[in-house]
Amino acid sequence: MNINIKVYLHSKGTKFLQSGSFPVVNSELKKEPDWTAAVAAYEWIQQIKIKFAASEDFRIDQVIYNEDIDITELVEKVGTLS
């Protein structure tokens, strides 16, 4: 199954939006939908940081999946556990 994720980020003094569709394991999504989405978003944000050579002021402003579910705090929690 795929979920749609939007991330609002800040880097190099600029705010920007990235969005995309990501595959997740259906059974995990049914069991813990927000956490599963947060892990997928966190992994994607790490790729964005590398791709765009994020600066020291890089931050996550907001993360939303499936149009209106805010998982910003969960994504930050995933980062502390990694």
C-alpha positions as CSV (number, residue, x, y, z in Angstrom):
1,M,0.0,0.0,0.0
2,N,1.2,3.6,-0.6
3,I,0.7,6.6,1.6
4,N,1.1,10.3,0.5
5,I,3.5,12.4,2.6
6,K,4.1,16.1,2.6
7,V,7.1,17.6,4.5
8,Y,7.5,21.2,5.1
9,L,11.2,21.9,5.7
10,H,13.6,24.8,6.3
11,S,17.2,24.9,5.1
12,K,19.7,27.6,4.0
13,G,17.2,30.3,5.1
14,T,14.5,28.9,2.9
15,K,11.2,27.1,3.6
16,F,10.2,24.4,1.1
17,L,7.8,21.6,0.5
18,Q,8.4,18.1,-0.7
19,S,5.7,15.6,-1.4
20,G,5.5,12.1,-2.6
21,S,3.9,8.7,-2.4
22,F,5.6,5.9,-0.5
23,P,5.1,2.2,-0.2
24,V,4.5,0.8,3.3
25,V,3.8,-2.7,4.6
26,N,0.0,-3.0,4.7
27,S,0.0,-5.0,8.0
28,E,2.2,-2.5,9.7
29,L,0.0,0.4,8.5
30,K,-3.1,-1.3,9.9
31,K,-1.5,-2.0,13.2
32,E,0.2,1.4,13.8
33,P,-0.7,3.8,10.9
34,D,0.8,7.0,12.3
35,W,4.0,5.4,13.5
36,T,4.4,3.5,10.1
37,A,3.9,6.8,8.3
38,A,6.4,8.6,10.6
39,V,9.1,6.0,10.0
40,A,8.6,6.3,6.2
41,A,8.7,10.1,6.4
42,Y,11.8,10.2,8.6
43,E,13.7,7.9,6.2
44,W,12.7,10.1,3.3
45,I,13.7,13.3,5.1
46,Q,17.1,11.8,5.7
47,Q,17.4,11.2,2.0
48,I,16.3,14.8,1.3
49,K,19.0,16.1,3.7
50,I,21.7,14.2,1.9
51,K,20.4,15.1,-1.6
52,F,20.2,18.8,-0.9
53,A,23.2,19.1,1.3
54,A,21.2,20.5,4.1
55,S,22.7,23.3,6.1
56,E,23.0,23.6,9.9
57,D,19.7,25.5,10.1
58,F,17.9,22.5,8.6
59,R,14.6,21.8,10.5
60,I,11.4,20.0,10.0
61,D,8.5,22.4,10.2
62,Q,5.6,20.0,9.6
63,V,4.9,16.5,8.3
64,I,1.5,15.4,7.0
65,Y,0.3,12.2,5.5
66,N,-2.8,11.3,3.6
67,E,-3.7,14.9,3.2
68,D,-4.5,15.9,6.9
69,I,-2.9,13.8,9.5
70,D,-0.1,15.7,11.2
71,I,2.7,13.4,12.4
72,T,5.4,16.0,13.0
73,E,6.0,15.0,16.6
74,L,6.2,11.3,15.8
75,V,8.8,12.0,13.0
76,E,10.9,13.9,15.5
77,K,10.5,11.0,18.0
78,V,11.7,8.5,15.3
79,G,14.8,10.7,14.9
80,T,15.6,10.5,18.6
81,L,15.3,6.7,18.5
82,S,17.5,6.2,15.4
